[in-house]
Amino acid sequence: MKGTVPPKGSQQWKKNETIINNNPTLKQARDKSEGIEKAKHRYGTTGAGKGSARRGGNEQAYRDNWDKIFGKKDV
């Protein structure tokens, strides 16, 4: 039936929760309706991430301490 919520813990409820948890927009709407809305970045909708690139820092110190950081590699 349209507009009804399945009983918590039922098979249909579990299926719905899986779908909701995999979709940031649905997850945010569900949390808002339950009064537990979080900051927007918690839903993965910003698209901004740290990435793998190093940011800032002293490049010379990094080069000088490479072995301390990563260990010597035996060739």
Beta strands, then each sheet from edge to edge (+ up, - down):
end
